[in-house]
Amino acid sequence: GEARSYRQAIAAAEREGGAPTPTDYRHALRDVVSRCIYGVDKNPMAIQLAKTALWLEAYSPDRPLSFIDHHLRIGDALLGVLDPKVLEKGIPDEAYTALSGDDKDVAKALKKKNKEDLESWRAIAGGDLLTQAGLAEQALTVEALDDDSPSHVAAKRQAWESASRHAGGSVLARLADTYLAAFLAPKVAAVTSWVPLSGYLWSVISGQPAQSAVEGPAQALCRQHGVFHWWLAFPQVAARGGFDVMLGNPPWERIKLQEEEFFATRSPLVAEAKHKAERGQRIEWLREGVLLHRVNPDLARAEGLTPPNRAEMVLYEGFIAARRGAEAASLFARNGRRYPLTGIGDVNTYALFAETFFQSTRTQGRAGFIVPTGIATDDTTKVYFSGLVRQQRLASLYSFYEIRRWFPGTDDRKAFCLLTIGTERQAQFLYDIDTWEDYTRAEKRYRLTASEFELLNPNTLTLPVFRSERDAELTKKLYRAAPVLIEEEPRDAEGRALPAANPW
């Protein structure tokens, strides 16, 4: 309804009086699609389908299809620099951790050299060195161009491509790619000549010419992994403080290569192993190029194959590269400084997306997404959820009982929720929604302020769960009547940590 009113308001503004005509409405809808909607997905087909859907939605017979390539972008939304300030501390030593296929001695030597480089980098980074102002101005110039005729569409595309090349060659882009490449690059002797270190950041920031031997492989590696730097792609949004509204249904999975899934279509002999130990043995045989000879020697002889089977060895190399890529993404999530609230332990993509929504939405904006209810109750996400609560950015959380009850095609028994970020003094909650009637029952909803979270769950600030508003009010009354049993991390008025307190 709000979106429809917005479109009608735009259409009415195009005419000086009266209600908008159907043509005005179509033109306004077309403007909304071309100017207000952004999207990111690492699957090129998903982006193409989104473009098609938007073109169909906003089709206007008297005008060409909107130019939206600059707003719908292909890339990994979780892998890349969001806030350029993370670059001010240089490349963390953890980026040189040995992963699958890496040489531990090489990784150790790189880490030692980077530690030395960091001392110099920290002395000069920061301030206005990492500004995005010029990129935002250029992006806004492109936004101001209309696309009302085929020639104007072509001109806008050309202007955007020019702006993209400029952004891609900017100091900020070079620093961001170098930073990510340090996490992604294999730590083996063959590539030590170009693995980026913090010292190279200094050469970039000081205006020295690019070393193609370093930046060429680094950029190729970033493109291979779909690295996406949000504010380099959308600097005009960053200049406004973020997006007004963000919506998402992020994947719920660990950043870890699943062996069965990887080999399901590539090598059924590995995927069909009875258990993990047997699968590990078959992967080792794959490395040696003798898998088929060990599992089905008759078939190997019938096909005239002699060990070692080069095709098997190539598949193994692809597996190690894929596993290393997943490990590098997980390493970045935990140590890349982009996810201080959710990059903890065996990270899950839904938590990283939740933090991305939080970071990328304007303070007065709103974000809504579907995630497991554990976002509000689990230990690994308590820092994130308590951050929402303390900053009064939590608007509502409606939790549904068991995924499989609502999506019969699944067998997942976890609870899931609709979580909305906004700017609210009181957040609204509804828990254990078993039927749609539960969702409509006002008495099941309850509200909590930040101070009430601290009253009920002072040590974790995770979500206190109640069946009804009456239960919530009764519990708050009881908690106000008695002090906390043990306050684990009390702080004084200025936020300084104090010793644990036991009022009892």
Helices and strands as residue ranges (DSSP letters): H 2-14, H 22-36, E 39-41, H 44-57, E 72-74, G 84-89, G 93-96, H 104-124, G 127-130, H 133-144, H 150-168, H 171-184, G 189-191, H 198-205, H 212-224, H 230-233, H 235-239, E 243-248, H 259-264, H 268-271, H 276-288, H 291-295, H 297-302, H 310-335, H 349-360, E 361-372, H 374-377, G 379-381, H 382-390, E 394-400, H 403-406, E 416-421, E 426-433, H 436-440, G 442-444, E 446-449, H 450-456, H 469-481
